[in-house]
């Protein structure tokens, strides 16, 4: 553990409330272990080794942000309570989640180029507290046009003006030159408070002024008009807003038991459990599950196998409960999934085919059902661990395209040395995934990772890469539907 920060010292108090906020960077894809220690300080040294330790706790940042209030008894060391003391931690994300959307055009700009008209673009600056100008946004260049209309754009309010509607803003209109010697056409000084009044029927107009021209020419009026056609301020919610607002992440695991994995009793099988008790399947379940489990209150995770012959009738199953209880396929915590996996291995026969669509459709049914509430209450993450060759690619493509309209994400971890071209195809990073009939996915929900890239990496590395997309996918889904968090954050204006 390294010390990140400490609060102020509160004198002679046994129920202190600390005002100083401790700031921690937050990463969904990592298990971030935190340690809070409480000390009684009676001297002037910074070092804590000569102060009395009143107790502390260890937890994860995931546990803190997913509880509205997090209270734990203080311990002197694990399992040894420090008297009756408790610690209460509440977290909030530091940021103004609002975003400014602007539509801007200009008219009658000065002609700057010798041969053609000007090639104008806009630059927005905010004034820092020290009085310097900081660039916050630059528009695209519109070629050869003295009456340009720029694309609608958005800037986070925090970036645009630090959330302060009266902070000075400078807008420069500049003529683009390919050699980089851009010429100023003119500038406008304003504030968000002025710009904000713009709407479809009442644009806000500013004269674009070139300071040197204004000084030189008495008759100078302006170098054109900048017109704000619309200015909207909207709240953009973050992943944390949804989680802290009560969104549950429901985690499901699907394990590939097809014969191509090799006989689990043989040491070259992907399902062979080594003397130290692990294999790539177990490592993948642990590393992804240990991050996700902090975001699910009941810690009950459905786990399924596919591609095996299952007792007693030895029928081939595309989807069987790992715990052999079809009416209740839930395992208690990640440890429960691991235990079920170990118990099921000797009881089944590895077979085939490698069909993904049944388990994708299974989770999609739950996601579709939860979506009927019309709230950001449940999001579903399906982890499929497989050795590769997929037999129902067309049905799986269709299943994923259907699922892309639902609150769910799919993570595929490929184990072993197989050719994973089909998996890379399903992960729409090279372009939008389409179904056989040509229907495109509504959003990118599949993340594929070959385990072999992580064999020698620390366990956290796999979960970081695999889970990095989930927060974006969750936010994009709810934004698309216009669903705020169940309990939206209070906007704190500065």
Order of alpha helices (4+ residues) and beta strands (2+ residues): beta-beta-alpha-beta-beta-beta-beta-beta-beta-alpha-beta-beta-alpha-beta-alpha-beta-alpha-beta-alpha-beta-beta-beta-beta-beta-alpha-beta-alpha-beta-alpha-beta-alpha-beta-alpha-alpha
